[in-house]
Amino acid sequence: MISISGVTKVYDTGMQKVQALRGVSLEIAAGEFLALAGPSGSGKTTLLNLIGCLDSVSSGEIKIDGEPLSALGQKERNLTRQRKIGFVFQSYNLIPVLTAKENVALALQLFKGLKDREIDERSAAMLREVGLEGMEDRRPMELSGGQQQRVSIARALVKKPPLVLADEPTANLDSRTGEEILRLMEELNRKHGVTFVFSTHDPMVMKYAHCLVRLHDGQITDIERKGPGVSPGGKP
């Protein structure tokens, strides 16, 4: 699913160069439920952004389904992100003036050939699956934080991507709601076989992860395996 080989990432601030990743290599199998964990500045969010085609490596290579991202132009990277990757954000990133169903439908409106009726039906069905039946017409401010995150998850999954990237998905939630969200994502992982990769420093996310990859100062320091699918250095 995801192959990461010798990846480095250097940011030039104008005054100094900051090395966020230092030769990271990792293989993530399809269907994984994996967390990238570490303190602030460890490189976990940088790695998530590189996998998500939101940024480019300084050196090394990332492949998704065997396709090297470095070989893609910006248009092709955008298409890869649109077709293969769903995102769940810490701050939900919902549009306040749109209803829950309209927020979910946005992810489908980028696809040509889908009729309005199909978009409406798929959006409503996905909201039912994440436990929000009857709340389709509520706007974000009329929903709790946990409900907003469920809308965000529905939006990420409605286009049926093979990969979902979640950046600190429980950071703005209380512990009970955070655990409900993690159970929901784990259930969706099992039901649909979607690969989930988290960036987190939340011990609860680390507990639920089937594989925990710890980073420090831009390097992988440890991998705790709780299920099949990943190893350092490109060896599954």
TIDORO-67571 format. One record per residue (C-alpha): x, y, z. Coordinates in pm, whole numbers, m for minus. Example, Ala and Ser with C-alpha at 12.3 -4.5 7.8 and 13.67 -1.06 7.14 Angstrom:
<u 1230&v m450&w 780>
<u 1367&v m106&w 714>
***
This chain:
<u 0&v 0&w 0>
<u 256&v 260&w 116>
<u 632&v 225&w 71>
<u 859&v 486&w 231>
<u 1228&v 460&w 145>
<u 1505&v 675&w 293>
<u 1285&v 984&w 316>
<u 1429&v 1311&w 438>
<u 1255&v 1646&w 467>
<u 1439&v 1975&w 516>
<u 1262&v 2308&w 565>
<u 1449&v 2627&w 480>
<u 1320&v 2905&w 704>
<u 1543&v 3164&w 540>
<u 1757&v 3190&w 852>
<u 1830&v 2821&w 901>
<u 1757&v 2478&w 764>
<u 1548&v 2246&w 980>
<u 1565&v 1872&w 915>
<u 1223&v 1733&w 1001>
<u 1284&v 1376&w 877>
<u 1614&v 1189&w 863>
<u 1613&v 884&w 639>
<u 1277&v 729&w 733>
<u 1195&v 389&w 578>
<u 867&v 210&w 640>
<u 625&v m31&w 472>
<u 254&v m1&w 550>
<u 28&v m278&w 424>
<u m327&v m234&w 297>
<u m583&v m253&w 577>
<u m343&v m132&w 847>
<u m459&v 66&w 1151>
<u m136&v 245&w 1235>
<u m32&v 539&w 1451>
<u 273&v 761&w 1404>
<u 349&v 877&w 1758>
<u 597&v 1116&w 1911>
<u 641&v 1453&w 2079>
<u 604&v 1786&w 1903>
<u 883&v 1819&w 1647>
<u 934&v 1444&w 1608>
<u 835&v 1450&w 1240>
<u 506&v 1258&w 1262>
<u 286&v 1528&w 1106>
<u 550&v 1598&w 841>
<u 546&v 1231&w 743>
<u 166&v 1227&w 734>
<u 164&v 1533&w 505>
<u 418&v 1372&w 272>
<u 209&v 1055&w 244>
<u m98&v 1271&w 178>
<u 64&v 1456&w m115>
<u 38&v 1784&w 78>
<u 417&v 1828&w 67>
<u 716&v 1684&w m120>
<u 1018&v 1493&w 9>
<u 1365&v 1648&w 6>
<u 1513&v 1308&w m79>
<u 1406&v 947&w m79>
<u 1079&v 812&w m214>
<u 720&v 745&w m115>
<u 508&v 510&w m323>
<u 134&v 453&w m295>
<u 18&v 131&w m460>
<u 356&v 114&w m631>
<u 330&v 464&w m780>
<u 624&v 692&w m687>
<u 493&v 1031&w m576>
<u 811&v 1209&w m685>
<u 731&v 1123&w m1048>
<u 396&v 1303&w m1033>
<u 334&v 1662&w m1134>
<u 108&v 1881&w m924>
<u m205&v 1789&w m1122>
<u m134&v 1416&w m1085>
<u m61&v 1459&w m712>
<u m395&v 1636&w m672>
<u m572&v 1350&w m852>
<u m398&v 1091&w m634>
<u m506&v 1280&w m322>
<u m861&v 1313&w m456>
<u m904&v 949&w m558>
<u m703&v 755&w m304>
<u m684&v 956&w 19>
<u m937&v 1077&w 275>
<u m840&v 1322&w 550>
<u m963&v 1357&w 909>
<u m839&v 1673&w 1079>
<u m795&v 1775&w 1442>
<u m1011&v 2084&w 1391>
<u m1272&v 1901&w 1174>
<u m1244&v 2158&w 889>
<u m1617&v 2163&w 823>
<u m1778&v 2453&w 637>
<u m1999&v 2634&w 892>
<u m2276&v 2743&w 652>
<u m2328&v 2393&w 512>
<u m2529&v 2112&w 669>
<u m2369&v 1783&w 772>
<u m2487&v 1617&w 451>
<u m2369&v 1907&w 237>
<u m2024&v 1892&w 401>
<u m2000&v 1521&w 322>
<u m2131&v 1571&w m32>
<u m1848&v 1814&w m109>
<u m1605&v 1522&w m130>
<u m1815&v 1365&w m409>
<u m1882&v 1679&w m611>
<u m1522&v 1674&w m735>
<u m1596&v 1351&w m923>
<u m1732&v 1393&w m1274>
<u m2022&v 1177&w m1380>
<u m2192&v 1147&w m1041>
<u m2553&v 1260&w m1048>
<u m2696&v 1477&w m770>
<u m2925&v 1195&w m655>
<u m2633&v 953&w m617>
<u m2431&v 1213&w m427>
<u m2725&v 1276&w m195>
<u m2788&v 905&w m134>
<u m2423&v 819&w m70>
<u m2379&v 1114&w 166>
<u m2689&v 1022&w 367>
<u m2584&v 655&w 380>
<u m2237&v 745&w 507>
<u m2380&v 967&w 779>
<u m2601&v 678&w 889>
<u m2297&v 453&w 905>
<u m2114&v 691&w 1140>
<u m2420&v 718&w 1365>
<u m2564&v 1052&w 1255>
<u m2897&v 948&w 1107>
<u m3150&v 1224&w 1165>
<u m2879&v 1491&w 1189>
<u m2818&v 1534&w 816>
<u m2959&v 1888&w 808>
<u m2776&v 2023&w 1112>
<u m2493&v 2269&w 1064>
<u m2160&v 2224&w 1245>
<u m2246&v 2470&w 1524>
<u m2555&v 2259&w 1602>
<u m2338&v 1949&w 1658>
<u m2110&v 1847&w 1943>
<u m1737&v 1808&w 1886>
<u m1771&v 1431&w 1858>
<u m2056&v 1465&w 1609>
<u m1853&v 1710&w 1401>
<u m1566&v 1461&w 1394>
<u m1811&v 1192&w 1277>
<u m1911&v 1422&w 990>
<u m1541&v 1464&w 911>
<u m1497&v 1084&w 907>
<u m1803&v 1045&w 683>
<u m1661&v 1306&w 444>
<u m1327&v 1122&w 435>
<u m1487&v 784&w 361>
<u m1776&v 874&w 130>
<u m1554&v 869&w m179>
<u m1439&v 517&w m84>
<u m1065&v 586&w m63>
<u m823&v 300&w 17>
<u m636&v 528&w 261>
<u m746&v 765&w 539>
<u m497&v 995&w 711>
<u m599&v 1132&w 1051>
<u m400&v 1416&w 1209>
<u m453&v 1422&w 1588>
<u m821&v 1319&w 1546>
<u m894&v 1310&w 1922>
<u m707&v 1624&w 2028>
<u m1017&v 1843&w 2063>
<u m1236&v 1574&w 2221>
<u m1288&v 1461&w 2580>
<u m1159&v 1113&w 2659>
<u m1498&v 939&w 2637>
<u m1586&v 1095&w 2303>
<u m1234&v 1033&w 2175>
<u m1267&v 664&w 2254>
<u m1603&v 649&w 2077>
<u m1443&v 800&w 1767>
<u m1154&v 551&w 1778>
<u m1395&v 258&w 1812>
<u m1590&v 390&w 1514>
<u m1277&v 420&w 1299>
<u m1159&v 75&w 1404>
<u m1499&v m68&w 1306>
<u m1482&v 106&w 967>
<u m1129&v m25&w 921>
<u m1248&v m383&w 979>
<u m1567&v m347&w 774>
<u m1425&v m175&w 467>
<u m1056&v m268&w 480>
<u m958&v 99&w 463>
<u m600&v 173&w 570>
<u m588&v 424&w 858>
<u m269&v 615&w 945>
<u m280&v 849&w 1247>
<u m50&v 1123&w 1365>
<u m83&v 1146&w 1744>
<u 58&v 1197&w 2090>
<u m264&v 1073&w 2256>
<u m205&v 755&w 2463>
<u m558&v 639&w 2380>
<u m487&v 644&w 2005>
<u m162&v 458&w 2071>
<u m357&v 195&w 2266>
<u m608&v 140&w 1986>
<u m349&v 132&w 1705>
<u m277&v m216&w 1569>
<u 75&v m94&w 1499>
<u 254&v 189&w 1679>
<u 548&v 362&w 1508>
<u 740&v 594&w 1740>
<u 942&v 885&w 1602>
<u 1192&v 1114&w 1768>
<u 1397&v 1391&w 1604>
<u 1285&v 1280&w 1259>
<u 1375&v 914&w 1294>
<u 1187&v 595&w 1375>
<u 1296&v 476&w 1717>
<u 1060&v 186&w 1779>
<u 777&v m16&w 1627>
<u 526&v m200&w 1842>
<u 341&v m461&w 1641>
<u m11&v m560&w 1745>
<u m114&v m699&w 1407>
<u 27&v m761&w 1056>
<u 151&v m508&w 809>
<u 455&v m286&w 883>
<u 827&v m298&w 954>
<u 1120&v m59&w 950>
<u 1358&v m55&w 657>
<u 1107&v m179&w 403>
<u 1079&v m541&w 526>
<u 721&v m653&w 600>
***
